[in-house]
């Protein structure tokens, strides 16, 4: 069997990553290794669950070293509109996923995209998802100021088994550091006067779903979606999705 120098370097690096599984700088070493093969501009390691807010195990440092206020808004409640979070709750799958695969039809028109994603992630995002038996998902997310091209995605797909294996092996070390009292998932105080179905429609609207996508997800007709939207706007005294997002955001960050 003939191996290239690049193959040899990769296997040596993976061996070093295995040795570093219990070390504090594990995540930094891993993202530096990945960056040698596919460049990216930001990264974060999260644990998604159905009953708790996302847990942050590691994230790239800010340009000035100060806390990222936009990311704090995400953790406070904007994650509920994150296409990757929504996909992880709807389809418990393990693998490598692109933003284009999980984002709703109107994602780039949403206030979430304009006020958070476009500023914090910029252009594109890919995520290694490791589904766990307890319905949680361990995620390594990579953000880029430019679209990832097919060759880069193909390369990441090739090394995906190694990365997912490392994520699984690292998880016990992370959980040993986590408090048993995790912040609960946000409730729906932002629309207390709305029915459960109206809240469902509202969240899906804010995440970028078209009326057809909402109808498919909720198994109702498009006309029923429009009726729920009309009632929701009337109850909240608003006329636009921008106003709806402001109400949602204010409730999450209160």
MODELLER restraints for C-alpha pairs under 7 A, 6 or more apart:
rsr = mdl.restraints
at = mdl.atoms
rsr.add(forms.Gaussian(group=physical.xy_distance, feature=features.Distance(at['CA:17:A'], at['CA:30:A']), mean=6.92, stdev=0.5))
rsr.add(forms.Gaussian(group=physical.xy_distance, feature=features.Distance(at['CA:20:A'], at['CA:26:A']), mean=5.59, stdev=0.5))
rsr.add(forms.Gaussian(group=physical.xy_distance, feature=features.Distance(at['CA:21:A'], at['CA:170:A']), mean=5.67, stdev=0.5))
rsr.add(forms.Gaussian(group=physical.xy_distance, feature=features.Distance(at['CA:22:A'], at['CA:173:A']), mean=6.38, stdev=0.5))
rsr.add(forms.Gaussian(group=physical.xy_distance, feature=features.Distance(at['CA:27:A'], at['CA:58:A']), mean=6.85, stdev=0.5))
rsr.add(forms.Gaussian(group=physical.xy_distance, feature=features.Distance(at['CA:38:A'], at['CA:152:A']), mean=6.00, stdev=0.5))
rsr.add(forms.Gaussian(group=physical.xy_distance, feature=features.Distance(at['CA:40:A'], at['CA:142:A']), mean=6.39, stdev=0.5))
rsr.add(forms.Gaussian(group=physical.xy_distance, feature=features.Distance(at['CA:40:A'], at['CA:143:A']), mean=5.93, stdev=0.5))
rsr.add(forms.Gaussian(group=physical.xy_distance, feature=features.Distance(at['CA:40:A'], at['CA:144:A']), mean=4.86, stdev=0.5))
rsr.add(forms.Gaussian(group=physical.xy_distance, feature=features.Distance(at['CA:41:A'], at['CA:143:A']), mean=5.76, stdev=0.5))
rsr.add(forms.Gaussian(group=physical.xy_distance, feature=features.Distance(at['CA:41:A'], at['CA:144:A']), mean=4.93, stdev=0.5))
rsr.add(forms.Gaussian(group=physical.xy_distance, feature=features.Distance(at['CA:41:A'], at['CA:145:A']), mean=6.62, stdev=0.5))
rsr.add(forms.Gaussian(group=physical.xy_distance, feature=features.Distance(at['CA:42:A'], at['CA:60:A']), mean=6.02, stdev=0.5))
rsr.add(forms.Gaussian(group=physical.xy_distance, feature=features.Distance(at['CA:42:A'], at['CA:142:A']), mean=5.84, stdev=0.5))
rsr.add(forms.Gaussian(group=physical.xy_distance, feature=features.Distance(at['CA:42:A'], at['CA:143:A']), mean=4.89, stdev=0.5))
rsr.add(forms.Gaussian(group=physical.xy_distance, feature=features.Distance(at['CA:42:A'], at['CA:144:A']), mean=6.57, stdev=0.5))
rsr.add(forms.Gaussian(group=physical.xy_distance, feature=features.Distance(at['CA:43:A'], at['CA:59:A']), mean=5.81, stdev=0.5))
rsr.add(forms.Gaussian(group=physical.xy_distance, feature=features.Distance(at['CA:43:A'], at['CA:60:A']), mean=5.48, stdev=0.5))
rsr.add(forms.Gaussian(group=physical.xy_distance, feature=features.Distance(at['CA:43:A'], at['CA:141:A']), mean=5.45, stdev=0.5))
rsr.add(forms.Gaussian(group=physical.xy_distance, feature=features.Distance(at['CA:43:A'], at['CA:142:A']), mean=4.54, stdev=0.5))
rsr.add(forms.Gaussian(group=physical.xy_distance, feature=features.Distance(at['CA:43:A'], at['CA:143:A']), mean=5.97, stdev=0.5))
rsr.add(forms.Gaussian(group=physical.xy_distance, feature=features.Distance(at['CA:44:A'], at['CA:58:A']), mean=5.82, stdev=0.5))
rsr.add(forms.Gaussian(group=physical.xy_distance, feature=features.Distance(at['CA:44:A'], at['CA:59:A']), mean=4.12, stdev=0.5))
rsr.add(forms.Gaussian(group=physical.xy_distance, feature=features.Distance(at['CA:44:A'], at['CA:60:A']), mean=6.30, stdev=0.5))
rsr.add(forms.Gaussian(group=physical.xy_distance, feature=features.Distance(at['CA:44:A'], at['CA:140:A']), mean=6.02, stdev=0.5))
rsr.add(forms.Gaussian(group=physical.xy_distance, feature=features.Distance(at['CA:44:A'], at['CA:141:A']), mean=5.39, stdev=0.5))
rsr.add(forms.Gaussian(group=physical.xy_distance, feature=features.Distance(at['CA:44:A'], at['CA:142:A']), mean=6.93, stdev=0.5))
rsr.add(forms.Gaussian(group=physical.xy_distance, feature=features.Distance(at['CA:45:A'], at['CA:56:A']), mean=5.95, stdev=0.5))
rsr.add(forms.Gaussian(group=physical.xy_distance, feature=features.Distance(at['CA:45:A'], at['CA:57:A']), mean=5.45, stdev=0.5))
rsr.add(forms.Gaussian(group=physical.xy_distance, feature=features.Distance(at['CA:45:A'], at['CA:58:A']), mean=5.21, stdev=0.5))
rsr.add(forms.Gaussian(group=physical.xy_distance, feature=features.Distance(at['CA:45:A'], at['CA:59:A']), mean=6.16, stdev=0.5))
rsr.add(forms.Gaussian(group=physical.xy_distance, feature=features.Distance(at['CA:45:A'], at['CA:139:A']), mean=5.62, stdev=0.5))
rsr.add(forms.Gaussian(group=physical.xy_distance, feature=features.Distance(at['CA:45:A'], at['CA:140:A']), mean=4.61, stdev=0.5))
rsr.add(forms.Gaussian(group=physical.xy_distance, feature=features.Distance(at['CA:45:A'], at['CA:141:A']), mean=6.31, stdev=0.5))
rsr.add(forms.Gaussian(group=physical.xy_distance, feature=features.Distance(at['CA:46:A'], at['CA:54:A']), mean=6.13, stdev=0.5))
rsr.add(forms.Gaussian(group=physical.xy_distance, feature=features.Distance(at['CA:46:A'], at['CA:55:A']), mean=5.45, stdev=0.5))
rsr.add(forms.Gaussian(group=physical.xy_distance, feature=features.Distance(at['CA:46:A'], at['CA:56:A']), mean=4.72, stdev=0.5))
rsr.add(forms.Gaussian(group=physical.xy_distance, feature=features.Distance(at['CA:46:A'], at['CA:57:A']), mean=5.96, stdev=0.5))
rsr.add(forms.Gaussian(group=physical.xy_distance, feature=features.Distance(at['CA:46:A'], at['CA:138:A']), mean=5.97, stdev=0.5))
rsr.add(forms.Gaussian(group=physical.xy_distance, feature=features.Distance(at['CA:46:A'], at['CA:139:A']), mean=5.16, stdev=0.5))
rsr.add(forms.Gaussian(group=physical.xy_distance, feature=features.Distance(at['CA:46:A'], at['CA:140:A']), mean=6.60, stdev=0.5))
rsr.add(forms.Gaussian(group=physical.xy_distance, feature=features.Distance(at['CA:47:A'], at['CA:54:A']), mean=5.42, stdev=0.5))
rsr.add(forms.Gaussian(group=physical.xy_distance, feature=features.Distance(at['CA:47:A'], at['CA:55:A']), mean=5.02, stdev=0.5))
rsr.add(forms.Gaussian(group=physical.xy_distance, feature=features.Distance(at['CA:47:A'], at['CA:56:A']), mean=6.66, stdev=0.5))
rsr.add(forms.Gaussian(group=physical.xy_distance, feature=features.Distance(at['CA:47:A'], at['CA:136:A']), mean=6.84, stdev=0.5))
rsr.add(forms.Gaussian(group=physical.xy_distance, feature=features.Distance(at['CA:47:A'], at['CA:137:A']), mean=5.65, stdev=0.5))
rsr.add(forms.Gaussian(group=physical.xy_distance, feature=features.Distance(at['CA:47:A'], at['CA:138:A']), mean=4.54, stdev=0.5))
rsr.add(forms.Gaussian(group=physical.xy_distance, feature=features.Distance(at['CA:47:A'], at['CA:139:A']), mean=6.13, stdev=0.5))
rsr.add(forms.Gaussian(group=physical.xy_distance, feature=features.Distance(at['CA:48:A'], at['CA:54:A']), mean=4.89, stdev=0.5))
rsr.add(forms.Gaussian(group=physical.xy_distance, feature=features.Distance(at['CA:48:A'], at['CA:55:A']), mean=6.88, stdev=0.5))
rsr.add(forms.Gaussian(group=physical.xy_distance, feature=features.Distance(at['CA:48:A'], at['CA:85:A']), mean=6.93, stdev=0.5))
rsr.add(forms.Gaussian(group=physical.xy_distance, feature=features.Distance(at['CA:48:A'], at['CA:136:A']), mean=5.52, stdev=0.5))
rsr.add(forms.Gaussian(group=physical.xy_distance, feature=features.Distance(at['CA:48:A'], at['CA:137:A']), mean=5.02, stdev=0.5))
rsr.add(forms.Gaussian(group=physical.xy_distance, feature=features.Distance(at['CA:48:A'], at['CA:138:A']), mean=6.37, stdev=0.5))
rsr.add(forms.Gaussian(group=physical.xy_distance, feature=features.Distance(at['CA:49:A'], at['CA:135:A']), mean=6.70, stdev=0.5))
rsr.add(forms.Gaussian(group=physical.xy_distance, feature=features.Distance(at['CA:49:A'], at['CA:136:A']), mean=4.51, stdev=0.5))
rsr.add(forms.Gaussian(group=physical.xy_distance, feature=features.Distance(at['CA:49:A'], at['CA:137:A']), mean=6.56, stdev=0.5))
rsr.add(forms.Gaussian(group=physical.xy_distance, feature=features.Distance(at['CA:50:A'], at['CA:89:A']), mean=6.97, stdev=0.5))
rsr.add(forms.Gaussian(group=physical.xy_distance, feature=features.Distance(at['CA:51:A'], at['CA:184:A']), mean=6.10, stdev=0.5))
rsr.add(forms.Gaussian(group=physical.xy_distance, feature=features.Distance(at['CA:51:A'], at['CA:185:A']), mean=5.44, stdev=0.5))
rsr.add(forms.Gaussian(group=physical.xy_distance, feature=features.Distance(at['CA:52:A'], at['CA:182:A']), mean=6.45, stdev=0.5))
rsr.add(forms.Gaussian(group=physical.xy_distance, feature=features.Distance(at['CA:52:A'], at['CA:183:A']), mean=5.80, stdev=0.5))
rsr.add(forms.Gaussian(group=physical.xy_distance, feature=features.Distance(at['CA:52:A'], at['CA:184:A']), mean=4.27, stdev=0.5))
rsr.add(forms.Gaussian(group=physical.xy_distance, feature=features.Distance(at['CA:52:A'], at['CA:185:A']), mean=4.30, stdev=0.5))
rsr.add(forms.Gaussian(group=physical.xy_distance, feature=features.Distance(at['CA:53:A'], at['CA:75:A']), mean=6.91, stdev=0.5))
rsr.add(forms.Gaussian(group=physical.xy_distance, feature=features.Distance(at['CA:53:A'], at['CA:183:A']), mean=5.88, stdev=0.5))
rsr.add(forms.Gaussian(group=physical.xy_distance, feature=features.Distance(at['CA:53:A'], at['CA:184:A']), mean=5.78, stdev=0.5))
rsr.add(forms.Gaussian(group=physical.xy_distance, feature=features.Distance(at['CA:53:A'], at['CA:185:A']), mean=4.71, stdev=0.5))
rsr.add(forms.Gaussian(group=physical.xy_distance, feature=features.Distance(at['CA:54:A'], at['CA:75:A']), mean=6.65, stdev=0.5))
rsr.add(forms.Gaussian(group=physical.xy_distance, feature=features.Distance(at['CA:57:A'], at['CA:174:A']), mean=6.86, stdev=0.5))
rsr.add(forms.Gaussian(group=physical.xy_distance, feature=features.Distance(at['CA:62:A'], at['CA:68:A']), mean=6.65, stdev=0.5))
rsr.add(forms.Gaussian(group=physical.xy_distance, feature=features.Distance(at['CA:70:A'], at['CA:116:A']), mean=6.55, stdev=0.5))
rsr.add(forms.Gaussian(group=physical.xy_distance, feature=features.Distance(at['CA:70:A'], at['CA:120:A']), mean=6.98, stdev=0.5))
rsr.add(forms.Gaussian(group=physical.xy_distance, feature=features.Distance(at['CA:73:A'], at['CA:253:A']), mean=6.72, stdev=0.5))
rsr.add(forms.Gaussian(group=physical.xy_distance, feature=features.Distance(at['CA:76:A'], at['CA:252:A']), mean=5.83, stdev=0.5))
rsr.add(forms.Gaussian(group=physical.xy_distance, feature=features.Distance(at['CA:76:A'], at['CA:253:A']), mean=6.06, stdev=0.5))
rsr.add(forms.Gaussian(group=physical.xy_distance, feature=features.Distance(at['CA:77:A'], at['CA:186:A']), mean=6.41, stdev=0.5))
rsr.add(forms.Gaussian(group=physical.xy_distance, feature=features.Distance(at['CA:77:A'], at['CA:252:A']), mean=5.04, stdev=0.5))
rsr.add(forms.Gaussian(group=physical.xy_distance, feature=features.Distance(at['CA:79:A'], at['CA:85:A']), mean=6.58, stdev=0.5))
rsr.add(forms.Gaussian(group=physical.xy_distance, feature=features.Distance(at['CA:80:A'], at['CA:86:A']), mean=6.94, stdev=0.5))
rsr.add(forms.Gaussian(group=physical.xy_distance, feature=features.Distance(at['CA:81:A'], at['CA:206:A']), mean=6.75, stdev=0.5))
rsr.add(forms.Gaussian(group=physical.xy_distance, feature=features.Distance(at['CA:81:A'], at['CA:207:A']), mean=4.75, stdev=0.5))
rsr.add(forms.Gaussian(group=physical.xy_distance, feature=features.Distance(at['CA:82:A'], at['CA:207:A']), mean=6.94, stdev=0.5))
rsr.add(forms.Gaussian(group=physical.xy_distance, feature=features.Distance(at['CA:83:A'], at['CA:102:A']), mean=5.79, stdev=0.5))
rsr.add(forms.Gaussian(group=physical.xy_distance, feature=features.Distance(at['CA:83:A'], at['CA:103:A']), mean=5.17, stdev=0.5))
rsr.add(forms.Gaussian(group=physical.xy_distance, feature=features.Distance(at['CA:84:A'], at['CA:102:A']), mean=6.43, stdev=0.5))
rsr.add(forms.Gaussian(group=physical.xy_distance, feature=features.Distance(at['CA:87:A'], at['CA:102:A']), mean=6.30, stdev=0.5))
rsr.add(forms.Gaussian(group=physical.xy_distance, feature=features.Distance(at['CA:88:A'], at['CA:137:A']), mean=6.81, stdev=0.5))
rsr.add(forms.Gaussian(group=physical.xy_distance, feature=features.Distance(at['CA:92:A'], at['CA:131:A']), mean=6.13, stdev=0.5))
rsr.add(forms.Gaussian(group=physical.xy_distance, feature=features.Distance(at['CA:93:A'], at['CA:131:A']), mean=5.90, stdev=0.5))
rsr.add(forms.Gaussian(group=physical.xy_distance, feature=features.Distance(at['CA:94:A'], at['CA:129:A']), mean=5.12, stdev=0.5))
rsr.add(forms.Gaussian(group=physical.xy_distance, feature=features.Distance(at['CA:94:A'], at['CA:130:A']), mean=4.78, stdev=0.5))
rsr.add(forms.Gaussian(group=physical.xy_distance, feature=features.Distance(at['CA:94:A'], at['CA:131:A']), mean=5.15, stdev=0.5))
rsr.add(forms.Gaussian(group=physical.xy_distance, feature=features.Distance(at['CA:95:A'], at['CA:128:A']), mean=5.81, stdev=0.5))
rsr.add(forms.Gaussian(group=physical.xy_distance, feature=features.Distance(at['CA:95:A'], at['CA:129:A']), mean=5.29, stdev=0.5))
rsr.add(forms.Gaussian(group=physical.xy_distance, feature=features.Distance(at['CA:95:A'], at['CA:130:A']), mean=6.63, stdev=0.5))
rsr.add(forms.Gaussian(group=physical.xy_distance, feature=features.Distance(at['CA:96:A'], at['CA:127:A']), mean=5.70, stdev=0.5))
rsr.add(forms.Gaussian(group=physical.xy_distance, feature=features.Distance(at['CA:96:A'], at['CA:128:A']), mean=4.58, stdev=0.5))
rsr.add(forms.Gaussian(group=physical.xy_distance, feature=features.Distance(at['CA:96:A'], at['CA:129:A']), mean=6.22, stdev=0.5))
rsr.add(forms.Gaussian(group=physical.xy_distance, feature=features.Distance(at['CA:96:A'], at['CA:157:A']), mean=6.61, stdev=0.5))
rsr.add(forms.Gaussian(group=physical.xy_distance, feature=features.Distance(at['CA:96:A'], at['CA:160:A']), mean=6.85, stdev=0.5))
rsr.add(forms.Gaussian(group=physical.xy_distance, feature=features.Distance(at['CA:97:A'], at['CA:126:A']), mean=5.68, stdev=0.5))
rsr.add(forms.Gaussian(group=physical.xy_distance, feature=features.Distance(at['CA:97:A'], at['CA:127:A']), mean=5.30, stdev=0.5))
rsr.add(forms.Gaussian(group=physical.xy_distance, feature=features.Distance(at['CA:97:A'], at['CA:128:A']), mean=6.53, stdev=0.5))
rsr.add(forms.Gaussian(group=physical.xy_distance, feature=features.Distance(at['CA:98:A'], at['CA:125:A']), mean=6.30, stdev=0.5))
rsr.add(forms.Gaussian(group=physical.xy_distance, feature=features.Distance(at['CA:98:A'], at['CA:126:A']), mean=4.53, stdev=0.5))
rsr.add(forms.Gaussian(group=physical.xy_distance, feature=features.Distance(at['CA:98:A'], at['CA:127:A']), mean=6.54, stdev=0.5))
rsr.add(forms.Gaussian(group=physical.xy_distance, feature=features.Distance(at['CA:99:A'], at['CA:124:A']), mean=6.55, stdev=0.5))
rsr.add(forms.Gaussian(group=physical.xy_distance, feature=features.Distance(at['CA:99:A'], at['CA:125:A']), mean=5.47, stdev=0.5))
rsr.add(forms.Gaussian(group=physical.xy_distance, feature=features.Distance(at['CA:99:A'], at['CA:126:A']), mean=5.99, stdev=0.5))
rsr.add(forms.Gaussian(group=physical.xy_distance, feature=features.Distance(at['CA:104:A'], at['CA:208:A']), mean=5.30, stdev=0.5))
rsr.add(forms.Gaussian(group=physical.xy_distance, feature=features.Distance(at['CA:104:A'], at['CA:209:A']), mean=4.98, stdev=0.5))
rsr.add(forms.Gaussian(group=physical.xy_distance, feature=features.Distance(at['CA:105:A'], at['CA:208:A']), mean=6.34, stdev=0.5))
rsr.add(forms.Gaussian(group=physical.xy_distance, feature=features.Distance(at['CA:105:A'], at['CA:209:A']), mean=5.79, stdev=0.5))
rsr.add(forms.Gaussian(group=physical.xy_distance, feature=features.Distance(at['CA:105:A'], at['CA:210:A']), mean=6.22, stdev=0.5))
rsr.add(forms.Gaussian(group=physical.xy_distance, feature=features.Distance(at['CA:106:A'], at['CA:208:A']), mean=4.49, stdev=0.5))
rsr.add(forms.Gaussian(group=physical.xy_distance, feature=features.Distance(at['CA:106:A'], at['CA:209:A']), mean=5.85, stdev=0.5))
rsr.add(forms.Gaussian(group=physical.xy_distance, feature=features.Distance(at['CA:106:A'], at['CA:210:A']), mean=6.32, stdev=0.5))
rsr.add(forms.Gaussian(group=physical.xy_distance, feature=features.Distance(at['CA:107:A'], at['CA:113:A']), mean=6.61, stdev=0.5))
rsr.add(forms.Gaussian(group=physical.xy_distance, feature=features.Distance(at['CA:107:A'], at['CA:207:A']), mean=6.42, stdev=0.5))
rsr.add(forms.Gaussian(group=physical.xy_distance, feature=features.Distance(at['CA:107:A'], at['CA:208:A']), mean=4.14, stdev=0.5))
rsr.add(forms.Gaussian(group=physical.xy_distance, feature=features.Distance(at['CA:110:A'], at['CA:206:A']), mean=6.34, stdev=0.5))
rsr.add(forms.Gaussian(group=physical.xy_distance, feature=features.Distance(at['CA:110:A'], at['CA:207:A']), mean=6.80, stdev=0.5))
rsr.add(forms.Gaussian(group=physical.xy_distance, feature=features.Distance(at['CA:110:A'], at['CA:208:A']), mean=5.65, stdev=0.5))
rsr.add(forms.Gaussian(group=physical.xy_distance, feature=features.Distance(at['CA:111:A'], at['CA:242:A']), mean=6.42, stdev=0.5))
rsr.add(forms.Gaussian(group=physical.xy_distance, feature=features.Distance(at['CA:111:A'], at['CA:245:A']), mean=6.67, stdev=0.5))
rsr.add(forms.Gaussian(group=physical.xy_distance, feature=features.Distance(at['CA:121:A'], at['CA:143:A']), mean=5.39, stdev=0.5))
rsr.add(forms.Gaussian(group=physical.xy_distance, feature=features.Distance(at['CA:121:A'], at['CA:144:A']), mean=6.50, stdev=0.5))
rsr.add(forms.Gaussian(group=physical.xy_distance, feature=features.Distance(at['CA:122:A'], at['CA:144:A']), mean=6.59, stdev=0.5))
rsr.add(forms.Gaussian(group=physical.xy_distance, feature=features.Distance(at['CA:122:A'], at['CA:145:A']), mean=5.11, stdev=0.5))
rsr.add(forms.Gaussian(group=physical.xy_distance, feature=features.Distance(at['CA:123:A'], at['CA:144:A']), mean=5.93, stdev=0.5))
rsr.add(forms.Gaussian(group=physical.xy_distance, feature=features.Distance(at['CA:123:A'], at['CA:145:A']), mean=4.87, stdev=0.5))
rsr.add(forms.Gaussian(group=physical.xy_distance, feature=features.Distance(at['CA:123:A'], at['CA:146:A']), mean=5.40, stdev=0.5))
rsr.add(forms.Gaussian(group=physical.xy_distance, feature=features.Distance(at['CA:123:A'], at['CA:147:A']), mean=6.18, stdev=0.5))
rsr.add(forms.Gaussian(group=physical.xy_distance, feature=features.Distance(at['CA:124:A'], at['CA:143:A']), mean=5.82, stdev=0.5))
rsr.add(forms.Gaussian(group=physical.xy_distance, feature=features.Distance(at['CA:124:A'], at['CA:144:A']), mean=5.27, stdev=0.5))
rsr.add(forms.Gaussian(group=physical.xy_distance, feature=features.Distance(at['CA:124:A'], at['CA:145:A']), mean=6.62, stdev=0.5))
rsr.add(forms.Gaussian(group=physical.xy_distance, feature=features.Distance(at['CA:124:A'], at['CA:146:A']), mean=6.28, stdev=0.5))
rsr.add(forms.Gaussian(group=physical.xy_distance, feature=features.Distance(at['CA:124:A'], at['CA:147:A']), mean=5.25, stdev=0.5))
rsr.add(forms.Gaussian(group=physical.xy_distance, feature=features.Distance(at['CA:124:A'], at['CA:148:A']), mean=6.83, stdev=0.5))
rsr.add(forms.Gaussian(group=physical.xy_distance, feature=features.Distance(at['CA:125:A'], at['CA:141:A']), mean=6.94, stdev=0.5))
rsr.add(forms.Gaussian(group=physical.xy_distance, feature=features.Distance(at['CA:125:A'], at['CA:142:A']), mean=5.61, stdev=0.5))
rsr.add(forms.Gaussian(group=physical.xy_distance, feature=features.Distance(at['CA:125:A'], at['CA:143:A']), mean=4.40, stdev=0.5))
rsr.add(forms.Gaussian(group=physical.xy_distance, feature=features.Distance(at['CA:125:A'], at['CA:144:A']), mean=6.22, stdev=0.5))
rsr.add(forms.Gaussian(group=physical.xy_distance, feature=features.Distance(at['CA:126:A'], at['CA:141:A']), mean=5.86, stdev=0.5))
rsr.add(forms.Gaussian(group=physical.xy_distance, feature=features.Distance(at['CA:126:A'], at['CA:142:A']), mean=5.40, stdev=0.5))
rsr.add(forms.Gaussian(group=physical.xy_distance, feature=features.Distance(at['CA:126:A'], at['CA:143:A']), mean=6.64, stdev=0.5))
rsr.add(forms.Gaussian(group=physical.xy_distance, feature=features.Distance(at['CA:127:A'], at['CA:139:A']), mean=6.41, stdev=0.5))
rsr.add(forms.Gaussian(group=physical.xy_distance, feature=features.Distance(at['CA:127:A'], at['CA:140:A']), mean=5.59, stdev=0.5))
rsr.add(forms.Gaussian(group=physical.xy_distance, feature=features.Distance(at['CA:127:A'], at['CA:141:A']), mean=4.30, stdev=0.5))
rsr.add(forms.Gaussian(group=physical.xy_distance, feature=features.Distance(at['CA:127:A'], at['CA:142:A']), mean=6.19, stdev=0.5))
rsr.add(forms.Gaussian(group=physical.xy_distance, feature=features.Distance(at['CA:128:A'], at['CA:139:A']), mean=5.52, stdev=0.5))
rsr.add(forms.Gaussian(group=physical.xy_distance, feature=features.Distance(at['CA:128:A'], at['CA:140:A']), mean=5.10, stdev=0.5))
rsr.add(forms.Gaussian(group=physical.xy_distance, feature=features.Distance(at['CA:128:A'], at['CA:141:A']), mean=6.38, stdev=0.5))
rsr.add(forms.Gaussian(group=physical.xy_distance, feature=features.Distance(at['CA:128:A'], at['CA:164:A']), mean=7.00, stdev=0.5))
rsr.add(forms.Gaussian(group=physical.xy_distance, feature=features.Distance(at['CA:129:A'], at['CA:137:A']), mean=6.36, stdev=0.5))
rsr.add(forms.Gaussian(group=physical.xy_distance, feature=features.Distance(at['CA:129:A'], at['CA:138:A']), mean=5.87, stdev=0.5))
rsr.add(forms.Gaussian(group=physical.xy_distance, feature=features.Distance(at['CA:129:A'], at['CA:139:A']), mean=4.69, stdev=0.5))
rsr.add(forms.Gaussian(group=physical.xy_distance, feature=features.Distance(at['CA:129:A'], at['CA:140:A']), mean=6.77, stdev=0.5))
rsr.add(forms.Gaussian(group=physical.xy_distance, feature=features.Distance(at['CA:130:A'], at['CA:137:A']), mean=5.51, stdev=0.5))
rsr.add(forms.Gaussian(group=physical.xy_distance, feature=features.Distance(at['CA:130:A'], at['CA:138:A']), mean=5.03, stdev=0.5))
rsr.add(forms.Gaussian(group=physical.xy_distance, feature=features.Distance(at['CA:130:A'], at['CA:139:A']), mean=6.28, stdev=0.5))
rsr.add(forms.Gaussian(group=physical.xy_distance, feature=features.Distance(at['CA:130:A'], at['CA:164:A']), mean=6.23, stdev=0.5))
rsr.add(forms.Gaussian(group=physical.xy_distance, feature=features.Distance(at['CA:131:A'], at['CA:137:A']), mean=4.48, stdev=0.5))
rsr.add(forms.Gaussian(group=physical.xy_distance, feature=features.Distance(at['CA:131:A'], at['CA:138:A']), mean=6.44, stdev=0.5))
rsr.add(forms.Gaussian(group=physical.xy_distance, feature=features.Distance(at['CA:189:A'], at['CA:251:A']), mean=6.78, stdev=0.5))
rsr.add(forms.Gaussian(group=physical.xy_distance, feature=features.Distance(at['CA:190:A'], at['CA:247:A']), mean=6.36, stdev=0.5))
rsr.add(forms.Gaussian(group=physical.xy_distance, feature=features.Distance(at['CA:190:A'], at['CA:248:A']), mean=5.39, stdev=0.5))
rsr.add(forms.Gaussian(group=physical.xy_distance, feature=features.Distance(at['CA:190:A'], at['CA:251:A']), mean=5.06, stdev=0.5))
rsr.add(forms.Gaussian(group=physical.xy_distance, feature=features.Distance(at['CA:191:A'], at['CA:199:A']), mean=6.91, stdev=0.5))
rsr.add(forms.Gaussian(group=physical.xy_distance, feature=features.Distance(at['CA:194:A'], at['CA:232:A']), mean=6.62, stdev=0.5))
rsr.add(forms.Gaussian(group=physical.xy_distance, feature=features.Distance(at['CA:198:A'], at['CA:228:A']), mean=5.58, stdev=0.5))
rsr.add(forms.Gaussian(group=physical.xy_distance, feature=features.Distance(at['CA:198:A'], at['CA:232:A']), mean=6.26, stdev=0.5))
rsr.add(forms.Gaussian(group=physical.xy_distance, feature=features.Distance(at['CA:201:A'], at['CA:214:A']), mean=6.73, stdev=0.5))
rsr.add(forms.Gaussian(group=physical.xy_distance, feature=features.Distance(at['CA:201:A'], at['CA:225:A']), mean=6.97, stdev=0.5))
rsr.add(forms.Gaussian(group=physical.xy_distance, feature=features.Distance(at['CA:204:A'], at['CA:214:A']), mean=6.41, stdev=0.5))
rsr.add(forms.Gaussian(group=physical.xy_distance, feature=features.Distance(at['CA:206:A'], at['CA:245:A']), mean=6.59, stdev=0.5))
rsr.add(forms.Gaussian(group=physical.xy_distance, feature=features.Distance(at['CA:211:A'], at['CA:222:A']), mean=5.87, stdev=0.5))
rsr.add(forms.Gaussian(group=physical.xy_distance, feature=features.Distance(at['CA:211:A'], at['CA:225:A']), mean=6.41, stdev=0.5))
rsr.add(forms.Gaussian(group=physical.xy_distance, feature=features.Distance(at['CA:212:A'], at['CA:222:A']), mean=5.89, stdev=0.5))
rsr.add(forms.Gaussian(group=physical.xy_distance, feature=features.Distance(at['CA:215:A'], at['CA:221:A']), mean=5.36, stdev=0.5))
rsr.add(forms.Gaussian(group=physical.xy_distance, feature=features.Distance(at['CA:215:A'], at['CA:222:A']), mean=5.37, stdev=0.5))
rsr.add(forms.Gaussian(group=physical.xy_distance, feature=features.Distance(at['CA:215:A'], at['CA:225:A']), mean=6.36, stdev=0.5))
rsr.add(forms.Gaussian(group=physical.xy_distance, feature=features.Distance(at['CA:233:A'], at['CA:239:A']), mean=6.16, stdev=0.5))
